[in-house]
């Protein structure tokens, strides 16, 4: 078992080469954007959070990684 980033670096395509994949739904190991309380309202952090959840970034990730990286789900 290896993380997807190591598989990608090794030239593997996790979406097709993996023997098994974990679900993205309610996955406790998803990456999240975290900051200190002092920077929580920083416009740069807010802009990054907005960009990470944008349809444009999601589409880039889908095209660039062909299902091997799952874009962030927008928060409601």
Legacy VTK file of the C-alpha trace (Angstrom):
# vtk DataFile Version 3.0
C-alpha trace
ASCII
DATASET POLYDATA
POINTS 76 float
0.000 0.000 0.000
1.389 3.395 -1.022
0.057 6.916 -1.270
-1.028 8.104 -4.691
1.727 10.706 -4.933
4.394 7.989 -4.669
2.635 5.903 -7.307
2.498 8.906 -9.640
6.208 9.629 -9.078
6.971 6.003 -9.971
5.103 6.363 -13.264
2.082 4.357 -12.139
-1.498 5.444 -12.782
-3.357 4.728 -9.543
-6.772 4.934 -11.213
-5.878 1.984 -13.479
-2.853 0.247 -11.924
-4.157 -0.091 -8.357
-5.387 -3.429 -7.073
-7.845 -1.510 -4.910
-8.824 2.085 -4.260
-10.336 3.649 -1.163
-13.547 5.624 -1.455
-13.369 9.402 -1.624
-16.742 9.733 0.100
-16.348 10.504 3.817
-12.679 9.546 3.628
-10.966 10.451 6.927
-7.605 10.711 5.129
-8.513 13.496 2.697
-6.197 16.494 2.590
-7.651 19.695 4.000
-6.652 23.345 4.020
-5.641 24.401 7.535
-4.365 27.688 8.896
-3.726 29.315 12.236
-6.579 31.273 13.852
-4.610 34.465 13.240
-4.687 33.865 9.467
-8.212 32.465 9.213
-9.563 35.714 7.744
-6.486 36.534 5.666
-7.633 37.377 2.117
-4.892 35.162 0.664
-6.166 32.131 2.604
-9.748 32.899 1.585
-8.661 33.215 -2.070
-6.790 29.900 -1.899
-9.800 28.156 -0.347
-12.051 29.584 -3.058
-9.658 28.524 -5.825
-9.239 24.995 -4.450
-13.007 24.471 -4.594
-13.517 26.095 -7.995
-14.873 24.161 -10.971
-11.829 25.283 -12.991
-9.358 23.693 -10.567
-11.489 20.550 -10.337
-11.489 20.252 -14.135
-7.703 20.800 -14.286
-7.170 18.029 -11.718
-9.470 15.649 -13.613
-7.670 16.298 -16.922
-4.139 16.349 -15.497
-4.415 13.237 -13.327
-7.027 11.119 -15.160
-8.818 10.001 -12.009
-5.662 9.373 -9.972
-6.210 12.532 -7.904
-9.685 13.473 -6.720
-10.561 17.177 -6.649
-11.803 18.746 -3.446
-15.529 18.769 -2.844
-16.895 22.279 -2.317
-18.102 22.942 1.220
-21.691 24.054 1.662
LINES 1 77
76 0 1 2 3 4 5 6 7 8 9 10 11 12 13 14 15 16 17 18 19 20 21 22 23 24 25 26 27 28 29 30 31 32 33 34 35 36 37 38 39 40 41 42 43 44 45 46 47 48 49 50 51 52 53 54 55 56 57 58 59 60 61 62 63 64 65 66 67 68 69 70 71 72 73 74 75
